[in-house]
């Protein structure tokens, strides 16, 4: 349970009691990232329901505000850094790593954040106008299975956040969360079957782009997988 609270403290801005933990306990907290994602999803769902008392656009805005507020826009920073680094890739791998290490946000990063927020807002509106809007709650949880997979699969790019998590993820963790995802697909939202595809695609992308995974890679991946899952939830009913 301590690791679950640590995961919530790391991934959210929810008021929680202070907990003392060593580096090993912090690394093990990654095993609880999908559970922390479900907490985020429930908060987003509550905001969406309140907004739906007015109209779908208000609901979409409320959900997006809750999403960024609960997470503290944590993963948008990684998305911006990866976007800036991608814009410098033509100058060689050294320049790419220099840009990735730069704490400042460039034009590519600003555009990426803007497009990401617009995409989520539009997709939330489309989803919240339909009958299965409550499946939104599963999206942050499914996306946060990604860091477990990427940490287990990819080498850490450098000493830092990603390297702390590398040895904490066991095959059993992936199996347990994979089974729970399959259960959610079966009983609630078949479109969530897109999660493993999106997670694998991002892992392949960062391996080709960077050669490994970093904290920024995790953050950007979570954001993009969330958007991809929203798109899948919107498209799925139209294909039925």
C-alpha positions in Angstrom: 0.0 0.0 0.0 2.9 2.4 0.7 4.1 2.0 -2.9 0.6 2.8 -4.1 0.6 6.1 -2.2 4.0 6.9 -3.5 2.7 6.3 -7.0 -0.1 8.7 -6.4 2.2 11.3 -4.9 4.5 11.1 -7.9 1.8 11.1 -10.6 -0.7 13.4 -9.1 -1.1 16.6 -7.1 -3.7 15.1 -4.8 -3.2 16.0 -1.1 -1.7 12.9 0.5 0.1 12.2 3.8 3.9 12.4 3.7 5.6 9.0 3.6 9.2 8.2 4.1 10.6 5.9 1.5 14.0 4.8 0.2 15.0 4.6 -3.5 14.0 1.0 -3.7 10.5 1.6 -2.5 10.1 4.6 -4.9 11.2 2.4 -7.8 8.7 -0.3 -6.8 5.9 2.3 -6.8 5.9 2.1 -10.6 4.1 -1.3 -10.3 1.1 0.8 -9.1 1.1 3.3 -11.9 -2.0 1.9 -13.6 -3.9 1.9 -10.3 -2.9 5.6 -9.8 -4.1 6.1 -13.4 -7.5 4.8 -12.4 -7.7 7.3 -9.6 -6.9 10.0 -12.2 -9.5 8.6 -14.5 -12.2 8.6 -11.8 -11.4 12.3 -11.1 -11.7 13.2 -14.7 -14.9 11.2 -15.0 -16.5 13.1 -12.1 -15.5 16.4 -13.7 -17.0 15.3 -17.0 -20.3 14.2 -15.3 -20.6 17.6 -13.6 -20.0 19.3 -16.9 -22.6 17.2 -18.7 -25.2 18.8 -16.5 -24.8 21.7 -18.9 -23.5 20.4 -22.3 -20.8 18.2 -23.8 -18.4 21.1 -24.5 -18.5 22.2 -20.9 -18.0 18.6 -19.9 -15.0 18.3 -22.2 -13.5 21.4 -20.8 -14.1 20.4 -17.2 -12.6 16.9 -17.9 -9.5 18.4 -19.5 -9.1 20.9 -16.7 -9.4 18.1 -14.1 -7.0 15.9 -16.1 -4.2 18.5 -16.2 -5.0 19.7 -12.7 -4.9 16.3 -11.0 -1.7 15.4 -12.8 -0.1 18.8 -12.5 0.5 18.7 -16.3 3.4 16.4 -15.4 3.5 14.5 -18.7 3.1 17.5 -20.9 6.6 18.6 -20.0 8.0 15.3 -21.4 6.0 15.7 -24.5 7.3 19.2 -25.1 10.9 18.1 -24.5 10.6 15.2 -27.0 9.0 17.5 -29.5 11.9 20.0 -29.2 14.4 17.2 -29.5 12.7 15.7 -32.5 13.0 19.1 -34.2 16.7 19.0 -33.8 17.3 15.4 -34.9 18.5 16.5 -38.4 21.5 18.0 -36.6 22.7 14.7 -35.2 22.2 12.6 -32.1 24.5 14.8 -29.9 22.4 17.9 -30.7 19.2 15.9 -30.0 20.5 14.9 -26.5 21.6 18.5 -25.8 18.1 19.7 -26.6 16.5 17.0 -24.6 18.6 18.0 -21.6 17.7 21.7 -22.0 15.1 22.8 -19.4 13.7 25.5 -21.6 10.7 24.9 -23.9 11.1 25.7 -27.6 8.6 26.4 -30.3 8.2 22.7 -31.2 7.4 22.0 -27.6 4.8 24.8 -27.3 3.1 23.6 -30.5 3.1 20.0 -29.2 1.5 21.0 -25.9 -1.1 23.2 -27.7 -2.0 20.4 -30.2 -2.2 17.8 -27.5 -4.6 19.9 -25.4 -6.8 20.7 -28.4 -6.8 17.0 -29.5 -7.9 15.9 -26.0 -10.6 18.6 -25.8 -12.1 17.7 -29.2 -11.9 13.9 -28.6 -13.4 14.4 -25.1 -16.3 16.3 -26.6 -16.9 13.6 -29.2 -16.7 10.9 -26.5 -18.9 12.7 -23.9 -21.6 13.1 -26.5 -22.2 9.3 -26.7 -23.5 6.6 -24.5 -20.3 5.0 -23.5 -18.6 8.2 -22.1 -18.0 6.6 -18.7 -15.3 4.3 -20.2 -13.2 7.5 -20.1 -12.2 6.4 -16.6 -10.1 3.6 -17.9 -8.0 5.7 -20.3 -5.4 7.1 -17.8 -5.0 3.6 -16.2 -4.4 1.8 -19.5 -1.9 4.5 -20.6 0.1 4.1 -17.4 0.7 0.5 -18.2 3.1 1.9 -20.7 5.9 2.9 -18.3 6.0 -0.6 -16.9 6.4 -2.1 -20.4 8.9 0.5 -21.5 11.0 0.2 -18.4 11.1 -3.6 -18.7 11.7 -3.6 -22.5 14.0 -0.6 -23.2 17.4 0.4 -21.8 17.5 3.6 -19.8 18.8 6.5 -21.8 20.9 7.8 -18.9 21.1 7.8 -15.1 17.9 9.3 -13.9 14.2 8.5 -13.5 14.0 5.7 -16.1 17.1 4.0 -14.7 15.6 3.9 -11.2 12.6 1.9 -12.5 14.5 -0.5 -14.8 15.0 -3.3 -12.2 11.7 -2.8 -10.3 9.4 -4.2 -13.0 8.9 -8.0 -13.1 7.2 -10.1 -15.8 4.5 -10.9 -13.1 3.6 -7.2 -12.9 3.1 -7.0 -16.7 1.0 -10.2 -16.6 -1.3 -9.0 -13.8 -2.0 -5.6 -15.4 -2.3 -7.2 -18.8 -5.0 -9.5 -17.4 -6.8 -6.6 -15.8 -6.7 -4.7 -19.0 -8.1 -7.7 -20.9 -10.9 -7.8 -18.3 -11.7 -4.1 -18.9 -11.7 -4.7 -22.7 -14.0 -7.7 -22.3 -16.6 -6.1 -20.0 -16.5 -2.4 -20.6 -14.6 -1.0 -23.6 -13.3 -3.2 -26.4 -11.6 -0.2 -27.9 -9.0 -0.4 -25.1 -7.5 -3.3 -27.0 -5.6 -0.5 -28.8 -3.6 0.1 -25.6 -0.9 -2.6 -26.2 -0.6 -1.5 -29.9 -0.1 2.1 -28.9 2.3 1.2 -26.1 4.4 -1.0 -28.4 4.4 1.7 -31.1 5.8 4.3 -28.8 8.4 2.0 -27.4 9.6 1.3 -31.0 9.6 5.0 -31.7 11.7 6.1 -28.8 14.1 3.2 -29.3 14.6 4.4 -32.9 14.7 8.0 -32.0 16.8 8.0 -28.8 18.1 4.4 -28.3 16.3 4.0 -24.9 13.8 5.4 -22.5 14.0 8.4 -20.3 11.6 10.3 -17.9 10.6 12.5 -20.9 10.0 9.4 -23.0 7.7 8.1 -20.3 5.8 11.4 -20.0 5.4 11.9 -23.7 4.3 8.3 -24.2 1.6 8.5 -21.5 0.2 11.6 -23.2 0.2 10.2 -26.7 -1.2 6.8 -25.6 -4.0 8.6 -23.7 -4.9 10.6 -26.9 -4.8 7.5 -29.0 -7.1 5.7 -26.6 -9.6 8.6 -26.6 -9.5 8.4 -30.4 -10.1 4.6 -30.3 -13.1 5.1 -27.9 -14.6 7.7 -30.3 -14.1 5.6 -33.4 -15.1 2.2 -32.1 -18.9 2.8 -31.9 -18.9 4.2 -35.4 -17.4 1.0 -36.7 -19.9 -1.3 -34.9 
